[in-house]
């Protein structure tokens, strides 16, 4: 665990002194704001709205927009973490520094995860603005942001692994997008397969299902265990990849 804080500070600096993070923040918030405004406008034109559905529930769980946003945002945040270090040769400096592979991986992961959470923070204002037009169920809001955090954490861990497997940021981006899209398609299998083992697996790993449940305030611990596994397994494999460089 030696050097986690040093790597974290270094990674945060490299993210925020370059245009990458700022461009992602601006584009991300513009897209999210546009979609949320469209949803609110749609609901404002309806004569009646059910008690179990509203702009917040629709935004977080009853459309695929949030999940598709993560499918593009997370690969963009992680594509440079190891790929750029290896391409530029700076990874050699890190490998000879008194930083264990676990510390190196966790430091970089903590930096991209922190950046990811900071990017979502301004969207809380969307919910705050709704308080003046109606009642906001903060239990639903908290559960929805829990899903955003846990699913995003898993996506970032996968992106970190893919970045460690190549020297090209573009290749890392494409590998991560393809892997995450595969998970997305596998989750859609619940609408394709007949009831049975494959159907149950697809329904269990469906991240859209999870977001839908969380947007209604339903927290399923089994799904959270899956999210944690989606973080731990890729990070463990990334540590093994980084450790192999010392002997390669």
C-alpha positions as CSV (number, residue, x, y, z in Angstrom):
1,X,0.0,0.0,0.0
2,X,3.1,2.2,0.1
3,X,2.8,5.3,-2.1
4,X,-1.0,5.4,-2.6
5,X,-1.3,9.0,-1.6
6,X,1.7,10.1,-3.7
7,X,0.3,8.4,-6.8
8,X,-3.1,9.8,-6.1
9,X,-1.9,13.3,-6.0
10,X,0.3,12.8,-9.1
11,X,-2.7,11.4,-11.0
12,X,-5.1,14.1,-10.0
13,X,-2.6,16.7,-11.0
14,X,-2.1,15.1,-14.4
15,X,-5.9,14.9,-14.9
16,X,-6.8,18.4,-14.0
17,X,-3.9,20.4,-15.4
18,X,-4.7,19.0,-18.9
19,X,-7.8,19.8,-20.9
20,X,-9.1,16.2,-20.6
21,X,-11.0,16.4,-17.3
22,X,-12.3,19.9,-18.0
23,X,-13.6,19.0,-21.5
24,X,-15.2,15.8,-20.1
25,X,-16.9,17.8,-17.3
26,X,-18.3,20.4,-19.7
27,X,-19.6,17.9,-22.3
28,X,-20.9,15.6,-19.6
29,X,-22.8,18.3,-17.7
30,X,-24.2,19.8,-20.9
31,X,-25.6,16.4,-22.0
32,X,-26.9,15.6,-18.6
33,X,-28.6,19.0,-18.2
34,X,-30.2,18.8,-21.7
35,X,-31.6,15.3,-21.0
36,X,-32.9,16.3,-17.5
37,X,-34.5,19.5,-18.9
38,X,-36.2,17.4,-21.6
39,X,-37.6,15.0,-19.0
40,X,-38.8,17.7,-16.7
41,X,-40.5,19.5,-19.7
42,X,-42.2,16.2,-20.7
43,X,-43.6,15.7,-17.2
44,X,-44.7,19.4,-16.9
45,X,-46.9,18.8,-20.0
46,X,-48.7,15.8,-18.5
47,X,-52.1,16.4,-16.8
48,X,-51.4,13.8,-14.2
49,X,-48.3,12.0,-12.9
50,X,-48.3,8.8,-10.9
51,X,-46.9,8.8,-7.4
52,X,-44.3,6.2,-8.2
53,X,-42.9,7.9,-11.2
54,X,-41.4,11.3,-11.8
55,X,-38.5,13.2,-13.4
56,X,-36.0,11.8,-10.9
57,X,-37.0,8.2,-11.3
58,X,-37.1,8.6,-15.1
59,X,-33.7,10.3,-15.3
60,X,-31.9,7.8,-13.2
61,X,-33.5,4.5,-14.0
62,X,-36.2,4.4,-16.5
63,X,-34.1,5.4,-19.5
64,X,-30.8,4.0,-20.7
65,X,-29.2,7.4,-21.1
66,X,-27.4,7.3,-17.7
67,X,-26.0,3.9,-18.4
68,X,-24.9,4.9,-21.9
69,X,-23.3,8.0,-20.4
70,X,-21.2,5.8,-18.1
71,X,-20.3,3.5,-21.0
72,X,-18.5,6.5,-22.6
73,X,-17.4,8.5,-19.6
74,X,-15.6,5.8,-17.7
75,X,-13.4,4.6,-20.6
76,X,-12.5,8.2,-21.4
77,X,-11.4,8.8,-17.8
78,X,-9.3,5.6,-17.6
79,X,-7.8,5.3,-21.1
80,X,-4.6,7.2,-20.2
81,X,-3.9,5.8,-16.7
82,X,-1.4,3.2,-17.7
83,X,-1.4,3.3,-21.5
84,X,0.1,6.8,-21.7
85,X,2.6,6.0,-18.9
86,X,3.9,3.1,-21.0
87,X,3.9,5.0,-24.3
88,X,5.9,7.9,-22.8
89,X,8.2,5.7,-20.8
90,X,7.3,7.3,-17.5
91,X,6.1,4.0,-16.1
92,X,9.7,3.0,-15.7
93,X,10.1,5.8,-13.1
94,X,7.1,4.6,-11.2
95,X,8.2,0.9,-11.2
96,X,11.6,1.9,-9.8
97,X,10.1,4.1,-7.1
98,X,9.3,2.8,-3.6
99,X,5.7,2.1,-4.6
100,X,4.2,-1.4,-4.5
101,X,2.1,-2.5,-7.5
102,X,-1.0,-2.5,-5.3
103,X,-0.3,1.1,-4.2
104,X,0.3,2.2,-7.8
105,X,-3.0,0.7,-9.0
106,X,-5.0,1.9,-6.0
107,X,-3.6,5.4,-6.3
108,X,-4.5,5.7,-9.9
109,X,-7.9,4.1,-9.3
110,X,-8.7,6.5,-6.4
111,X,-7.8,9.5,-8.6
112,X,-10.2,8.5,-11.5
113,X,-12.9,7.5,-9.1
114,X,-12.7,10.8,-7.2
115,X,-12.8,12.7,-10.5
116,X,-15.8,10.6,-11.6
117,X,-17.7,11.4,-8.4
118,X,-16.8,15.1,-8.6
119,X,-18.3,15.2,-12.2
120,X,-21.6,13.8,-10.9
121,X,-21.7,16.2,-7.9
122,X,-23.2,19.2,-9.8
123,X,-26.2,17.0,-11.0
124,X,-27.5,17.1,-7.4
125,X,-28.6,20.7,-8.3
126,X,-31.1,19.2,-10.7
127,X,-32.9,17.5,-7.8
128,X,-32.6,20.6,-5.6
129,X,-34.3,22.7,-8.2
130,X,-37.2,20.3,-8.3
131,X,-38.0,21.0,-4.6
132,X,-39.8,24.2,-5.6
133,X,-42.2,22.3,-7.9
134,X,-43.1,19.3,-5.9
135,X,-42.0,16.7,-3.3
136,X,-38.6,15.1,-3.7
137,X,-38.1,11.6,-2.2
138,X,-34.6,11.8,-0.9
139,X,-34.5,8.1,-0.2
140,X,-34.9,7.5,-4.0
141,X,-32.3,10.2,-4.7
142,X,-29.8,8.6,-2.3
143,X,-30.4,5.1,-3.7
144,X,-30.0,6.4,-7.3
145,X,-26.7,8.0,-6.6
146,X,-25.5,4.8,-4.8
147,X,-26.1,3.0,-8.1
148,X,-24.2,5.7,-10.0
149,X,-21.3,5.4,-7.6
150,X,-21.1,1.5,-7.5
151,X,-21.7,0.9,-11.2
152,X,-19.3,3.6,-12.1
153,X,-16.7,2.2,-9.7
154,X,-16.9,-1.2,-11.5
155,X,-16.7,0.4,-15.0
156,X,-13.6,2.4,-13.9
157,X,-11.9,-0.7,-12.6
158,X,-12.5,-2.5,-15.9
159,X,-11.1,0.6,-17.8
160,X,-8.0,0.6,-15.6
161,X,-7.4,-3.1,-16.5
162,X,-7.8,-2.4,-20.2
163,X,-5.4,0.6,-20.0
164,X,-2.8,-1.7,-18.4
165,X,-2.9,-4.1,-21.3
166,X,-1.9,-1.7,-24.1
167,X,0.3,1.3,-24.8
168,X,-2.3,3.1,-26.9
169,X,-5.0,5.3,-25.3
170,X,-7.3,4.7,-28.2
171,X,-7.0,1.0,-28.0
172,X,-7.6,1.1,-24.3
173,X,-10.7,3.3,-24.9
174,X,-12.1,0.9,-27.5
175,X,-11.3,-2.2,-25.4
176,X,-13.2,-0.8,-22.4
177,X,-16.1,0.4,-24.5
178,X,-16.4,-3.1,-26.1
179,X,-16.2,-4.9,-22.8
180,X,-18.8,-2.6,-21.1
181,X,-21.1,-2.8,-24.1
182,X,-20.8,-6.6,-23.9
183,X,-22.1,-6.4,-20.3
184,X,-24.9,-4.1,-21.4
185,X,-25.9,-6.5,-24.2
186,X,-25.7,-9.5,-21.8
187,X,-28.1,-7.7,-19.5
188,X,-30.5,-7.2,-22.3
189,X,-30.6,-10.9,-22.6
190,X,-33.4,-11.0,-20.1
191,X,-35.7,-9.7,-22.7
192,X,-34.6,-12.3,-25.3
193,X,-34.1,-15.6,-23.5
194,X,-36.8,-17.8,-22.2
195,X,-37.1,-18.2,-18.3
196,X,-34.2,-20.4,-17.2
197,X,-30.6,-20.3,-16.1
198,X,-29.4,-17.9,-18.8
199,X,-32.4,-15.6,-18.2
200,X,-31.7,-15.5,-14.5
201,X,-28.0,-14.7,-15.1
202,X,-28.9,-11.9,-17.5
203,X,-31.5,-10.5,-15.2
204,X,-29.0,-10.5,-12.2
205,X,-26.2,-8.8,-14.0
206,X,-28.4,-6.3,-15.8
207,X,-27.2,-2.9,-14.7
208,X,-30.2,-1.2,-16.2
209,X,-32.4,-3.3,-14.0
210,X,-30.3,-2.3,-11.0
211,X,-30.6,1.4,-11.9
212,X,-34.4,1.0,-12.4
213,X,-34.8,-0.6,-9.0
214,X,-32.6,2.0,-7.2
215,X,-34.6,4.8,-8.9
216,X,-37.6,3.4,-7.1
217,X,-35.7,3.2,-3.8
218,X,-35.2,-0.6,-3.9
219,X,-31.7,-1.6,-2.8
220,X,-30.8,-5.3,-3.5
221,X,-27.7,-6.4,-1.6
222,X,-27.1,-9.2,-4.2
223,X,-26.7,-6.6,-6.9
224,X,-24.3,-4.5,-4.7
225,X,-22.2,-7.6,-4.2
226,X,-22.0,-8.0,-8.0
227,X,-20.9,-4.4,-8.3
228,X,-18.2,-4.9,-5.6
229,X,-17.0,-8.0,-7.5
230,X,-16.9,-5.9,-10.6
231,X,-14.4,-3.6,-8.8
232,X,-12.3,-6.1,-7.0
233,X,-11.7,-8.6,-9.8
234,X,-10.4,-6.1,-12.4
235,X,-8.2,-4.3,-9.8
236,X,-6.7,-7.6,-8.7
237,X,-5.9,-8.5,-12.3
238,X,-4.4,-5.0,-12.9
239,X,-2.1,-5.4,-9.9
240,X,-0.9,-8.7,-11.4
241,X,-0.3,-7.1,-14.8
242,X,1.6,-4.2,-13.2
243,X,3.6,-6.6,-11.1
244,X,4.6,-8.6,-14.2
245,X,6.2,-5.5,-15.7
246,X,8.9,-5.6,-12.9
247,X,10.0,-9.0,-14.1
248,X,9.3,-8.5,-17.8
